[in-house]
C-alpha cells in the first residue's frame, strides 16, 4: 500500500520503502519466552526479566521519538523512513514480548497480590509506550510536508522542537525508571519536567498563531501537528508517573 504519490516520485521515495501499515509481519518466536504455568525459579526473577524488557522497550521508544523529530525538523526523508524500519524491527517486537509475558504471568500463574499488581502495571505502561511509538510514526509522516527555517543548522529550529523532544524522551525514561526501581523520586521529576514542555509548547503555539497566513497555513498546520504529538507524548509520560505516586 502506498500512501502518498506515485512509485517513481523521488521526493517521497524514502518514506515509501515500507508499506504501512503491515499486519502479522513480526518475526519472533514466542516459544523462546520460556513461559510456564509455574515459574521455573523464584517469581522475583521473572518479574525482574519483565522489568528489563520493559526498560529496553522504553529506550527504543525514546530513541525513535528523538529520531523522528530530527527527521521532521531537517526534512530528512531517509531518516524518517528509518524510523518505520526501527519501529518494526525493535519496538513492535519488544511490545510483543512484554505483552506475552504480562498476559501469561497475570492469567496463568498463581501470583500473589503484589506481583499481580506489578504485572498489571507493566502492561499498562507497555500500552502507553505503544501509543507514544505510534505518535512518533505520525511525526515521521509529516517530514515531507513541513518546512522550517535554517534546517542546515544542527540541532536548531525556531520552535525548539529538538529540546522539546529531548526533554520528553528523558521524561519517558524517568517515568519507566520509577516503575523499574520503585523510586517515586523519578516519577516526581517527570512531572516537574512537564513545566519546561508547557513553556516550549505555549511559545511555539503563540509563534505559529502570530505568523500564520493563507500562504503558509498548510505548512504551519504540519508543524503544529508535530508540536502537538510531542506534547501528547510528554503527557503520557506524566500519566505513567502518576501511576507510581
C-alpha positions as CSV (number, residue, x, y, z in Angstrom):
1,X,0.0,0.0,0.0
2,X,1.3,3.4,-1.0
3,X,0.0,6.3,1.0
4,X,1.3,9.3,-0.9
5,X,2.4,10.0,-4.5
6,X,3.4,7.7,-7.2
7,X,6.0,5.0,-7.0
8,X,8.5,7.0,-9.1
9,X,8.1,10.2,-7.0
10,X,11.6,10.7,-5.7
11,X,10.5,13.4,-3.2
12,X,8.7,10.7,-1.3
13,X,10.8,7.7,-2.2
14,X,12.5,7.3,1.2
15,X,9.3,7.1,3.2
16,X,7.6,4.8,0.8
17,X,10.1,1.9,1.0
18,X,8.0,0.2,3.7
19,X,4.2,-0.2,3.0
20,X,2.2,0.9,6.1
21,X,0.5,-0.5,8.0
22,X,1.8,-4.1,7.8
23,X,-0.1,-6.7,9.8
24,X,1.3,-10.0,11.0
25,X,4.9,-9.3,9.9
26,X,6.7,-9.5,13.2
27,X,9.4,-12.2,13.1
28,X,9.5,-13.5,16.6
29,X,9.2,-16.9,18.2
30,X,7.1,-16.9,21.4
31,X,8.2,-20.4,22.2
32,X,11.6,-18.9,23.2
33,X,10.0,-16.9,26.0
34,X,10.2,-19.8,28.4
35,X,6.6,-19.4,29.6
36,X,5.1,-21.9,32.1
37,X,2.2,-22.1,34.4
38,X,4.6,-22.4,37.3
39,X,7.8,-20.4,37.4
40,X,11.0,-22.4,36.9
41,X,12.6,-20.2,39.6
42,X,11.7,-17.5,42.1
43,X,8.9,-15.2,41.0
44,X,11.0,-12.2,41.6
45,X,13.4,-13.4,38.8
46,X,10.8,-13.5,36.1
47,X,9.5,-10.1,37.3
48,X,13.0,-8.7,37.0
49,X,13.2,-10.1,33.5
50,X,9.9,-8.4,32.7
51,X,11.2,-5.1,34.0
52,X,14.4,-5.3,31.9
53,X,12.4,-5.9,28.8
54,X,10.1,-3.0,29.6
55,X,13.1,-0.8,30.1
56,X,14.5,-1.8,26.7
57,X,11.2,-1.1,25.1
58,X,11.1,2.3,26.7
59,X,14.6,3.1,25.5
60,X,13.7,2.2,21.9
61,X,10.6,4.3,22.0
62,X,12.6,7.3,23.4
63,X,15.2,6.9,20.6
64,X,12.7,6.7,17.8
65,X,10.9,9.8,19.1
66,X,14.1,11.8,19.0
67,X,14.9,10.4,15.6
68,X,11.6,11.4,14.0
69,X,11.9,14.9,15.5
70,X,15.3,15.3,13.9
71,X,13.9,13.9,10.6
72,X,10.9,16.3,10.5
73,X,12.9,19.4,11.5
74,X,15.7,18.6,9.0
75,X,13.3,17.4,6.3
76,X,15.2,14.2,6.0
77,X,13.1,11.5,4.4
78,X,15.6,8.8,4.7
79,X,15.8,9.3,8.4
80,X,12.0,9.3,8.6
81,X,12.0,6.0,6.7
82,X,14.5,4.5,9.2
83,X,12.0,5.3,12.0
84,X,9.4,3.0,10.4
85,X,12.0,0.3,10.0
86,X,13.3,0.7,13.6
87,X,9.7,0.5,14.9
88,X,9.0,-2.7,13.0
89,X,12.3,-4.4,13.9
90,X,12.7,-3.4,17.6
91,X,9.6,-1.6,19.1
92,X,6.9,-3.9,17.7
93,X,9.0,-7.0,18.7
94,X,9.6,-5.6,22.2
95,X,6.0,-4.7,22.7
96,X,5.0,-8.2,21.5
97,X,7.3,-9.9,24.1
98,X,6.3,-7.7,27.0
99,X,2.6,-8.3,26.2
100,X,3.1,-12.1,26.1
101,X,4.9,-12.1,29.4
102,X,2.4,-9.9,31.1
103,X,-0.6,-11.9,29.9
104,X,0.9,-15.3,30.8
105,X,2.1,-14.2,34.2
106,X,-1.2,-12.5,35.2
107,X,-3.6,-15.1,33.9
108,X,-1.9,-18.4,34.0
109,X,0.3,-18.2,37.2
110,X,-0.8,-18.0,40.8
111,X,1.0,-14.8,41.7
112,X,0.4,-13.0,45.0
113,X,-1.4,-9.7,45.0
114,X,1.7,-7.6,44.9
115,X,3.2,-9.5,42.0
116,X,-0.1,-9.4,40.1
117,X,-0.2,-5.6,40.6
118,X,3.3,-5.2,39.2
119,X,2.5,-7.2,36.2
120,X,-0.7,-5.3,35.6
121,X,1.1,-2.0,35.9
122,X,3.8,-3.2,33.5
123,X,1.2,-4.0,30.9
124,X,-0.4,-0.6,31.3
125,X,3.0,1.1,30.8
126,X,3.6,-1.1,27.8
127,X,0.4,0.1,26.2
128,X,1.2,3.7,26.9
129,X,4.7,3.3,25.3
130,X,3.0,1.7,22.3
131,X,0.9,4.9,21.9
132,X,4.0,7.1,22.1
133,X,5.6,4.9,19.4
134,X,2.6,5.5,17.2
135,X,2.8,9.2,17.8
136,X,6.5,9.1,16.7
137,X,5.5,7.5,13.4
138,X,2.8,10.2,12.9
139,X,5.6,12.8,13.3
140,X,7.7,10.9,10.7
141,X,4.8,11.0,8.3
142,X,4.9,14.9,8.4
143,X,8.6,15.0,7.2
144,X,7.8,15.7,3.6
145,X,5.2,18.3,4.2
146,X,6.7,20.8,6.6
147,X,9.4,23.3,6.2
148,X,11.4,25.0,9.0
149,X,13.9,27.9,8.6
150,X,17.6,27.2,8.6
151,X,17.3,23.5,8.6
152,X,21.0,23.2,7.9
153,X,21.8,24.4,11.4
154,X,22.4,21.3,13.5
155,X,20.0,20.7,16.5
156,X,18.3,24.1,15.9
157,X,14.8,25.0,14.9
158,X,12.7,28.1,15.5
159,X,10.1,26.2,17.6
160,X,12.6,24.4,19.9
161,X,11.2,21.1,18.8
162,X,14.6,19.5,19.4
163,X,14.9,20.4,23.1
164,X,11.2,19.6,23.5
165,X,11.8,16.1,22.1
166,X,14.9,15.6,24.3
167,X,13.1,16.6,27.4
168,X,10.1,14.4,26.6
169,X,12.4,11.4,25.9
170,X,14.0,12.0,29.3
171,X,10.6,12.2,30.9
172,X,9.7,8.8,29.4
173,X,12.9,7.3,30.7
174,X,12.4,8.6,34.2
175,X,8.8,7.5,34.4
176,X,9.7,3.9,33.4
177,X,12.7,4.0,35.8
178,X,10.3,4.9,38.6
179,X,8.4,1.7,38.0
180,X,11.5,-0.5,37.5
181,X,13.4,0.8,40.5
182,X,10.5,1.6,42.8
183,X,11.9,5.0,43.3
184,X,9.0,7.5,43.2
185,X,11.5,10.4,43.0
186,X,11.9,9.7,39.3
187,X,8.1,10.0,38.9
188,X,8.1,13.3,40.7
189,X,10.9,14.6,38.5
190,X,8.9,13.6,35.4
191,X,6.0,15.8,36.5
192,X,8.4,18.7,37.3
193,X,9.9,18.5,33.8
194,X,6.4,18.9,32.3
195,X,6.7,22.6,33.2
196,X,9.5,23.0,30.6
197,X,7.4,21.2,28.0
198,X,4.5,23.5,28.6
199,X,6.7,26.6,28.3
200,X,8.1,25.5,25.0
201,X,4.6,24.4,23.8
202,X,3.0,27.7,24.7
203,X,5.8,29.7,23.0
204,X,5.5,27.6,19.8
205,X,1.7,27.9,19.6
206,X,1.9,31.6,20.1
207,X,4.5,31.9,17.3
208,X,2.5,29.8,14.9
209,X,-0.7,31.7,15.5
210,X,1.1,35.0,15.2
211,X,2.7,34.3,11.9
212,X,0.2,32.1,10.1
213,X,-1.2,33.3,6.7
214,X,-3.2,31.8,3.9
215,X,0.0,31.1,2.1
216,X,1.7,29.2,4.9
217,X,-1.2,27.6,6.7
218,X,-0.6,24.1,5.3
219,X,3.0,24.1,6.4
220,X,2.2,25.6,9.8
221,X,-0.5,23.0,10.3
222,X,2.1,20.3,9.8
223,X,4.4,22.0,12.2
224,X,1.6,22.3,14.7
225,X,0.9,18.6,14.4
226,X,4.5,17.8,15.3
227,X,4.3,20.2,18.3
228,X,1.1,18.6,19.5
229,X,2.4,15.0,19.1
230,X,5.5,15.7,21.1
231,X,3.4,17.3,23.9
232,X,1.0,14.4,23.9
233,X,4.0,12.0,24.3
234,X,5.1,14.1,27.3
235,X,1.5,14.0,28.7
236,X,1.6,10.2,28.5
237,X,4.9,10.1,30.4
238,X,3.2,12.1,33.1
239,X,0.3,9.6,33.1
240,X,2.9,6.8,33.8
241,X,4.5,8.9,36.5
242,X,1.2,9.5,38.3
243,X,0.5,5.8,38.4
244,X,3.6,5.4,40.6
245,X,2.9,8.2,43.1
